Amino acid sequence: MSTYKAFEVREETEKNFVGTIVEKSALELAEGSVSIEVCYSSVNYKDALSASGSKAVTREYPHVPGIDAAGTVLASTDSNFAVGDEVVVTGYDLGMNTAGGFGQQVTVPGGWVTKLPVGLSLRDSMVLGTAGLTAGLCVNKLLLNGITPEAGKVLVTGATGGVGIIACALLVKLGFEVVASTGKLAETAKLTALGVSEVISREAFSEENPRPMLKESYAAAVDVAGGTTLVNVIKSLSYGGSVAACGLVDSPALSATVLPFILRGVNLLGVDSVELPL
């Protein structure tokens, strides 16, 4: 395709960003790059930030968002990929400062591209997308740090979001007793249908508490919020417990004492789904 359609965001006036469907010219294929006909993408929190003009995500406009893309190879100068291969791109700079999956075509370095996993369709790969990848990485981090179903309850914050709900499903499948924290208690039935044992309001963790440690309530946690929420989760871990932190929906700031770490031996596990080689 010499041209393709894309959803492009432009800054019409200062702090006023508008998205429209436009015709784009295909990029030249640099050495070691792959051009992909996009069949599916997904919508993520970072896409919303990019589309609304967050310069922390996207520095220059006009820009095509979409941090996920799945499709077939149109052309390749990377020996790992051939025309017709079904592939997935997620993370790296896609959709941030590199034109992303909200277009019919993307051209990216071959190192960003992964062949479609066996057993998944292109559509399924984007149903999971970055959210599913991140949730899986979080759960795997907990397992690698010795967390077992016998250790106790596992808390998941932001449980009705993409990462949270997939993390809940994975943990339940692995036999864990899962407690889901959410600001959408109206969706409790959806969570309990997954097998979650308890649903609680996010306010239990989003309000500041001056105590350096709280009751030992959870063997582990998956946190998408950061900020005060993550601080209170750390305070609530049992001895030797771990929290996999992957987001900053609440805040990127972390104001905590070292007491939970040196008195309870808890672990704060960072999870990156952007630069991680797959």
C-alpha positions in Angstrom: 0.0 0.0 0.0 1.5 3.3 -1.0 -1.1 5.1 1.0 -3.3 4.1 3.9 -6.0 5.5 6.2 -5.3 6.3 9.9 -6.8 8.0 12.9 -4.6 11.0 13.3 -4.6 13.5 16.2 -3.8 17.1 15.5 -3.4 20.1 17.8 -5.8 22.6 16.3 -5.3 25.3 18.9 -3.3 25.3 22.2 -4.4 22.4 24.3 -7.2 21.5 21.8 -6.6 18.2 20.2 -8.8 16.7 17.5 -8.8 13.3 15.9 -9.8 12.6 12.3 -9.4 9.9 9.6 -6.7 10.9 7.1 -4.9 9.5 4.2 -1.2 8.8 5.0 1.8 8.0 2.7 3.6 4.7 3.5 7.0 5.1 5.0 10.1 3.9 3.3 11.4 0.6 4.6 14.7 1.1 6.4 17.2 -1.7 6.9 16.0 -4.2 9.6 12.5 -2.9 9.5 9.0 -4.4 8.9 5.9 -3.0 7.3 2.7 -4.5 8.6 -0.9 -4.3 7.4 -2.8 -3.8 10.6 -5.8 -6.0 11.1 -6.5 -5.3 14.8 -5.5 -2.9 17.5 -6.8 -2.2 21.0 -7.5 0.9 23.1 -5.3 1.5 26.2 -4.9 4.2 28.8 -1.8 5.4 27.1 -3.7 5.8 23.9 -6.2 8.0 25.6 -3.3 10.1 26.9 -1.8 10.4 23.5 -5.1 11.2 21.8 -5.8 14.0 24.4 -2.4 15.7 23.9 -0.3 14.4 26.8 3.2 15.5 25.9 4.5 13.0 28.5 3.5 10.3 26.0 3.6 12.0 22.6 6.0 14.9 22.0 4.9 16.0 18.6 1.6 16.2 16.7 0.0 15.3 14.3 0.3 11.8 15.5 -1.3 8.3 15.0 -1.9 6.6 18.4 -2.2 2.9 19.1 0.4 1.1 21.2 -0.8 -2.3 20.0 -1.0 -3.7 16.5 -1.6 -7.1 15.0 -1.6 -8.0 11.3 0.4 -9.5 8.4 3.8 -8.5 7.0 3.6 -6.5 3.8 7.4 -6.0 3.4 10.5 -6.8 5.4 14.2 -6.1 5.4 14.5 -8.2 8.6 15.5 -11.8 7.9 13.3 -13.0 10.8 10.1 -12.0 9.0 8.7 -12.7 5.6 5.8 -11.3 3.6 2.5 -12.9 4.8 3.7 -13.6 8.4 1.1 -13.0 11.0 2.7 -10.8 13.7 2.1 -8.7 16.8 3.7 -5.4 17.9 3.3 -4.1 21.4 5.3 -1.7 23.5 8.5 0.1 22.6 7.7 3.4 21.0 4.7 2.3 18.9 1.8 4.7 19.3 3.9 7.1 21.4 6.2 9.0 19.0 6.1 6.3 16.2 2.8 6.1 14.2 0.8 3.4 15.8 -1.9 0.8 15.4 -4.8 3.2 14.8 -3.7 3.2 11.2 -4.0 0.5 8.5 -0.3 0.2 8.3 2.7 0.5 10.6 6.4 0.4 9.8 8.7 -0.5 12.7 12.1 -1.9 13.6 12.1 -5.7 13.4 13.1 -6.0 17.0 9.7 -4.7 18.0 7.9 -7.4 16.1 6.8 -10.8 17.4 5.3 -13.7 15.4 1.8 -14.4 16.4 1.8 -17.0 19.3 0.5 -20.4 18.4 -3.1 -20.9 19.4 -4.0 -17.2 19.1 -5.8 -15.4 16.3 -4.9 -11.9 15.4 -8.1 -10.7 17.0 -7.5 -12.7 20.2 -4.0 -11.2 20.5 -5.5 -7.7 20.5 -8.3 -8.7 22.9 -5.5 -9.4 25.3 -3.1 -6.7 24.0 -0.8 -4.7 26.2 -3.2 -5.2 29.1 -3.0 -8.9 28.9 0.7 -9.0 28.5 1.1 -6.7 31.5 -1.2 -8.8 33.6 0.6 -12.0 32.7 4.0 -10.4 33.5 2.7 -9.3 36.9 1.3 -12.7 37.8 4.6 -14.3 36.6 6.6 -12.0 38.8 4.6 -13.0 41.8 5.1 -16.7 41.0 8.8 -16.3 40.5 9.0 -14.7 43.9 7.5 -17.7 45.6 3.9 -16.7 46.0 1.6 -19.7 46.1 -2.2 -20.1 46.7 -1.4 -21.5 50.1 0.3 -18.2 51.1 -3.0 -16.3 51.4 -5.2 -13.8 49.6 -4.0 -11.8 46.6 -5.2 -8.3 46.1 -5.8 -6.8 42.6 -6.3 -3.0 42.3 -8.1 -1.4 39.4 -9.8 -4.7 39.0 -12.3 -3.7 36.4 -9.7 -2.2 34.1 -7.9 -4.2 31.4 -4.9 -5.2 33.4 -6.8 -5.8 36.5 -9.6 -8.0 35.2 -7.2 -10.2 33.3 -4.9 -10.5 36.4 -8.0 -11.5 38.4 -8.8 -14.2 35.8 -5.3 -15.6 35.7 -4.9 -15.7 39.4 -8.3 -17.4 39.9 -7.3 -20.0 37.2 -4.1 -20.7 39.1 -6.0 -21.4 42.3 -5.5 -18.1 44.2 -8.1 -16.5 46.5 -8.5 -13.1 44.9 -9.7 -9.8 46.4 -10.6 -7.2 43.8 -10.4 -3.5 44.5 -12.4 -1.2 42.2 -14.1 2.2 41.9 -16.9 0.5 40.0 -18.7 -1.6 42.6 -21.7 -1.8 40.1 -19.5 -4.3 38.2 -19.2 -6.7 41.2 -21.2 -9.4 39.5 -18.7 -9.4 36.6 -15.8 -10.0 39.0 -17.5 -12.6 41.1 -18.4 -14.5 37.9 -14.6 -14.7 37.2 -14.2 -16.4 40.6 -13.1 -13.4 42.7 -13.9 -14.1 46.3 -14.3 -10.5 47.5 -14.8 -7.1 45.9 -14.0 -4.0 47.9 -14.0 -0.3 47.2 -10.8 1.4 46.0 -11.3 4.0 48.8 -10.0 1.4 51.2 -6.5 2.1 49.7 -6.8 5.5 47.9 -7.0 7.6 51.1 -3.8 8.5 53.0 -3.2 6.7 56.3 -0.4 8.1 58.6 0.3 4.6 60.1 3.6 3.2 58.7 2.1 -0.3 58.6 -1.4 -1.7 58.5 -2.9 -5.1 59.3 -1.2 -8.0 57.4 -4.0 -8.8 55.0 -2.6 -10.0 51.7 0.2 -12.4 50.7 0.6 -10.6 47.4 -0.9 -7.9 45.2 -1.0 -6.6 41.6 -1.2 -2.8 41.6 -2.0 -0.6 38.6 -2.5 2.6 40.5 0.7 3.7 42.1 0.7 6.7 44.5 -1.2 6.4 47.8 -2.9 3.2 46.7 0.4 1.4 46.2 1.7 2.8 49.5 -1.3 1.4 51.4 -1.0 -2.0 49.6 2.6 -2.2 50.7 1.6 -1.5 54.2 -1.0 -4.3 54.1 1.2 -7.1 52.8 1.9 -10.1 55.0 5.4 -11.0 56.1 7.5 -11.8 53.0 4.7 -10.7 50.7 5.1 -9.1 47.2 3.3 -6.5 45.1 3.8 -6.3 41.4 3.5 -2.7 40.4 2.8 -1.8 36.8 0.8 1.5 36.6 0.3 5.0 37.8 -3.4 5.7 37.4 -3.4 7.2 40.9 0.0 8.8 40.8 3.6 8.2 39.8 4.7 9.5 43.3 5.5 7.1 46.1 5.7 8.4 49.6 6.3 5.6 52.0 8.6 4.5 54.9 11.0 1.6 54.7 9.3 -0.1 57.7 7.3 -2.6 55.8 10.4 -3.6 53.9 12.7 -4.0 56.9 10.2 -5.3 59.4 8.1 -7.5 57.2 10.5 -8.2 54.4 8.0 -7.3 51.7 9.0 -7.0 48.1 8.1 -4.2 45.6 8.4 -5.8 42.1 8.5 -3.4 39.1 6.8 -4.7 35.9 7.7 -3.2 32.5 5.8 -4.2 29.4 7.3 -1.5 27.1 11.0 -2.4 26.6 10.8 -6.0 27.6 12.3 -8.2 24.8 9.8 -10.9 23.8 
